[in-house]
Amino acid sequence: MSDQLASGTPALVTVARVILIVQTAFGCLGLMVVAGLLGRSPFDLTVFLPAIVIPVALLLIMVRWRSRRRWVWVTALVVEALTAVVQTVPLLVYGLLRPTDLLNVHLIGAVAVIALLSLSDVKGWFDR
């Protein structure tokens, strides 16, 4: 593990954490924007509630990241896989998929974190 930082954390773990922090910040910002746009009808609330799940889960992951627990690693993988699905399924269902859609920052971040968390050094860091 020559790529470890002074704190003993592998550099790839830090890169994954930084991506997750950025995703969490954008998710919380997005929630504030969506909350401001919604009215008071029950339909608006049903649209808003699912949008809460990913940012809240990312926030939970960030709070517990340093615990190095196995559930944090698993939860991060599941949330990032869910993020990737949420970013691609509507495009596939409506037949709007273009090559430029694959340059979606949310999709790239989710795939990058999944790839990083799948590496043996990163996975091993969570097995304490």
C-alpha positions, 0 to 999 in steps of 0.5 A: 500500500504505497499510495497510503496517506499519512493518516493510513487511509489509502488515497483511493479511499480519500478520492471516493470520499471526496466524490461522495462529499461533492455528491452529498452537497449537490444532493442537499442543494438540489433538495432545497431547490426542489423544496422551493419549487413544490406546492402543497398538493399531495402529488408534489409531496410524492415527487419530493419524498423519493428525492430525499432518499439518496442525499440522506443516505449519502449524508449517513455514509459521510457521517459514518465513513471513518468508522470503517464498518462493513455496512458503510461500504455496502450502503455506499455501493447500493446508493451509488448503484441506485444513483446510476440507475436513476440517472440512466433508466428514464433515458432508456425508457423514453428512448432519449439516450444519446452519447452525450447523456453518458457525460452526466456528472451524477452518472460519472460520479456514481460509476467512479465511486462503484469502481473505487469501492470495488478495488481490493485496497479500498474494500480491505480498508473497510474490513477492520 
